Amino acid sequence: MKVAVIGTGTLGPAIAQVFAECGRIETVYLCRGRDLATGNGKDKIERAYDKLIRSGKLSREQADAYLDKIVTGPKENAARAELLVEAVSENLEIKRKVFRELDAICGERCLFTTNTSSLPINEIGDGLSRPLIGMHFFNPAPVMKLVEVVATEDTPREMIDTVMQVAADLGKSPIEIKEAPGFVVNRVLIPMINEAISIYAEGVASIDDIDTAMRLGANQPMGPLALGDLIGLDVVLSILNVMLKDTGDPKYVPQPMLKKMVREKKLGRKTGEGFYKY
Ligand code: CAA
């Protein structure tokens, strides 16, 4: 099977890596979402593999075999794919524009999936000549086992089954869910991060102590503030705004401190500073 992953930001290259490591996949086209995007995304995968090679978890030969399957380039490469995963910026207008362009160049049998973390699938796919389904990976994609397969009322059963099977073939544990704001994981996780920020803003405890509390008191692998930095605080804010807009529920109102950090470009790991410095 030939797959195209669109987007060379945080998740695109990691998703391409997951596909390249699957025996059933012959080629992964890793395509730039925007023509002006810097880098082709493959360097991020090479760095991840270098780390695994240094720690003895992967051989150079195996890494090269995976990398050989990944072809980088513009969106037009996606014309040869049978399955497409869109992972461009979490912005409705950008996603819609990218899908309209892809709809015109991809074969009619190519399945379209989006890795959106919260945007309504119906609205992203509106006006396309084919159905769209959510295929939501988690950060860091090579490690996290879950894929949320998000179906709308109109998604054909066959398409849901195919995408569930592909996710299983990738070694993931997919779950099928009905489209709803935040799907499942983000609806639970993102308000928790927002709440942790309010605890810090109120001066109840330090950043380290809040994270330690949730690691040792709730057995989470990392604390909520470190997790916010990993996801990207701009993404956390945008998911809260989508859930607030869709539901009107005040429990999703973003904390002022979160908005301030995003304004100051303290977005977490990707900008070198969030709640922690990197
Ligand atoms: N490819 C393959 N394997 C990789 C890898 C890569 N790119 N990067 C790391 N790994 C492997 C490591 O080799 C290691 O393997 P072993 O356990 O066999 O040694 C393992 O993954 C863990 O890596 P590290 O030792 O570097 O790191 P860690 O043990 O400190 O764990 C973590 C890091 C996996 C991020 C862990 O802290 C964790 O699970 N955190 C929570 C992450 C989470 O909740 N993610 C969801 C965010 S929400 C989201 O993404 C949705 C959204 O829409 C916003």
Residues whose N, C-alpha, C, O or C-beta is under 5 A from the ligand:
A	BS01	CAA	A48 S117 F137 F138 N139 P140 P142 V143 P221 M222 I231
